[in-house]
Amino acid sequence: MTVVAVHRPNVYASRLGRGALGFVVLLAAVVAGTCIGETPIPLTTVAQVLANKLLGAGYPLDPIDTGIIWNYRLPRAIVAACCGTGLAISGVVLQSLLRNALADPYLLGISAGASTGAVTVTIAGLGAGAVSMSLGAFIGALLAFLLVAGLAKAAGGGVSLQGTGQIVLAGIAGSQLFNALTSFIITKSANAEQARGIMFWLLGNLSGARWPDVWLAVPIALLGLLATIWYARALDAFAFGADQAAALGIPVRTTQVVLIGVTALVTAVMVSIVGSIGFVGLVIPHAARFLVGVRHGRLGPATAIIGAVFLIAADVLSRTIIPGQVLPIGVITALVGAPIFALILLRGRRTR
Amino acid sequence: MILRTKDLGWSVRGKAIVSGVDLAINEGETLGLIGPNGSGKSTLLKLLGGIRQPTRGAVSLQGRDIASMPRRKVAQIIAFLEQQAETTEAITVRDAVELGRTPWLGPLQPWSPEDDRIVADALRDTDMTGFEKRQWATLSGGERQRAHLARSLAQRPEILLLDEPTNHLDIQHQLSILQLVSSLPVTAVIALHDLNQALSCDRVGVMAGGRLVALGKPEDVLSVERVTAVFGVRASIITDPADGTRLFRFHSPS
């Protein structure tokens, strides 16, 4: 008899090593996102600005450069990283919990619901200033998910393997409904100036990202990441369905409520900052599975890093691909995402 | 009494799937559950494992109400293997069997060499050694069934609840799996379709229309008259000249 005992001498050290590697990659991406732009800024200048601001180094620098780097590009890159992480992690969690390879906050209508919530608060003025845009987006996201999940369940789908089609169909219906509501509110209540701004924001736009957005996005992205790490084994246990997860000792209902709540919160906050960006939550988890496998202990962190790097890259592309013009970032992610989505569909057909 | 139910019932949309089941399972015994399709065997197993919450009565595990116990604690005692648990994830056999360690591992607790040993034992006991790296999607029905059983064994349970574990298995593996289950120092409740396999259990419970209509030693419970009444077929009992074992033979009713 051969015992397949893989020797794992120091698990904590290797975990720490992988974590550090991920952090370095992330840092490099943020710095690259800060350097690259319509006017490229040398790495040394970026480093000097960071040294001035963080350590008070006092390098003599052009105040315009400092302003561009510190007030625009750096917060923008950090917010992009957080949104990439948040949306990608939401995708991983939804795909596992719903046992559906096509689940993601955008397809399931959660992003659309968040948009409606955000627009209701900002344009229609619901809540009379007491409700923040993020809270409005959160309520919208949660309502949208409940509606979509309820519709899928009523259509006989739910989370069973046979019913995987229903939740996607319900998601499409939900997206359409909430997008229509958003358009309705904009048309009815917004003036022309507001309408143009909102439409641009809805397609995904990072140009408004400033430090206050960073202070909102970073903790929420971290919350999402920590939740996926904490629930990694529980998410693994859903591989054979909710009943088997329960049989493996997972408190199914609590886990679903907590994780879907976190997903809705993360999506809502990201949508309230940058608008609704599609395909990140769908495509990045599949890319990460391809690289590190299906176990969530690795998949969660890998998805987080890849999502962050992907969205920074997409943002850089959206700023530089047409000189003198900024594309909505959702256009870039969809241009990359749609073909990959098609690939997933084709692969899914073959394995069935 | 390791597992006991009192007036246990479960209904969905007003229709009783299981009702009035009083069952006391002794430590270490192998209890076979038989009954026609839709007689409530699978639901009873889910209730026994605490996967479903009863709409009437209660299940007590080692003297405690199972509904009040943390799921994780229950899963350290009971392994439940359902029919047709499938996945579309690209997991390997080893990934699937390692899931059996879930109830014993905290969220951040690392995998240990002891876990490796338990998984290797479970693979060996189910004759799945060498399949570790195989993708789930490439397995045959019987291999999946054995991998599921290996996962249940990796849970190191005191009680095994198995829903038709011999489905899809070839005759050699049917016999070796049942042999394995009865040789393990565990309490086992097994839903079975093959009445001849049920004959080798310590006790047999007969389900019909959601009720437990008979319970006792196989030779007392599995009479020709009862088989005819419950399954609607004619049966005769013959004796194997090789070892004197009783065997059922069935005829369609006419």
Boltz contact constraints between the chains, C-beta under 6 A:
constraints:
  - contact:
      token1: [A, 3]
      token2: [B, 120]
      max_distance: 6.0
  - contact:
      token1: [A, 4]
      token2: [B, 120]
      max_distance: 6.0
  - contact:
      token1: [A, 4]
      token2: [B, 132]
      max_distance: 6.0
  - contact:
      token1: [A, 5]
      token2: [B, 116]
      max_distance: 6.0
  - contact:
      token1: [A, 11]
      token2: [B, 110]
      max_distance: 6.0
  - contact:
      token1: [A, 161]
      token2: [B, 86]
      max_distance: 6.0
  - contact:
      token1: [A, 230]
      token2: [B, 107]
      max_distance: 6.0
  - contact:
      token1: [A, 233]
      token2: [B, 102]
      max_distance: 6.0
  - contact:
      token1: [A, 237]
      token2: [B, 99]
      max_distance: 6.0
  - contact:
      token1: [A, 237]
      token2: [B, 102]
      max_distance: 6.0
  - contact:
      token1: [A, 239]
      token2: [B, 87]
      max_distance: 6.0
  - contact:
      token1: [A, 239]
      token2: [B, 89]
      max_distance: 6.0
  - contact:
      token1: [A, 239]
      token2: [B, 91]
      max_distance: 6.0
  - contact:
      token1: [A, 240]
      token2: [B, 85]
      max_distance: 6.0
  - contact:
      token1: [A, 240]
      token2: [B, 87]
      max_distance: 6.0
  - contact:
      token1: [A, 241]
      token2: [B, 85]
      max_distance: 6.0
  - contact:
      token1: [A, 243]
      token2: [B, 51]
      max_distance: 6.0
  - contact:
      token1: [A, 243]
      token2: [B, 82]
      max_distance: 6.0
  - contact:
      token1: [A, 244]
      token2: [B, 85]
      max_distance: 6.0
  - contact:
      token1: [A, 246]
      token2: [B, 51]
      max_distance: 6.0
  - contact:
      token1: [A, 247]
      token2: [B, 80]
      max_distance: 6.0
  - contact:
      token1: [A, 248]
      token2: [B, 75]
      max_distance: 6.0
  - contact:
      token1: [A, 248]
      token2: [B, 102]
      max_distance: 6.0
  - contact:
      token1: [A, 249]
      token2: [B, 71]
      max_distance: 6.0
  - contact:
      token1: [A, 249]
      token2: [B, 72]
      max_distance: 6.0
  - contact:
      token1: [A, 249]
      token2: [B, 75]
      max_distance: 6.0
  - contact:
      token1: [A, 249]
      token2: [B, 102]
      max_distance: 6.0
  - contact:
      token1: [A, 249]
      token2: [B, 103]
      max_distance: 6.0
  - contact:
      token1: [A, 251]
      token2: [B, 71]
      max_distance: 6.0
  - contact:
      token1: [A, 294]
      token2: [B, 89]
      max_distance: 6.0
  - contact:
      token1: [A, 294]
      token2: [B, 90]
      max_distance: 6.0
  - contact:
      token1: [A, 294]
      token2: [B, 91]
      max_distance: 6.0
  - contact:
      token1: [A, 351]
      token2: [B, 137]
      max_distance: 6.0
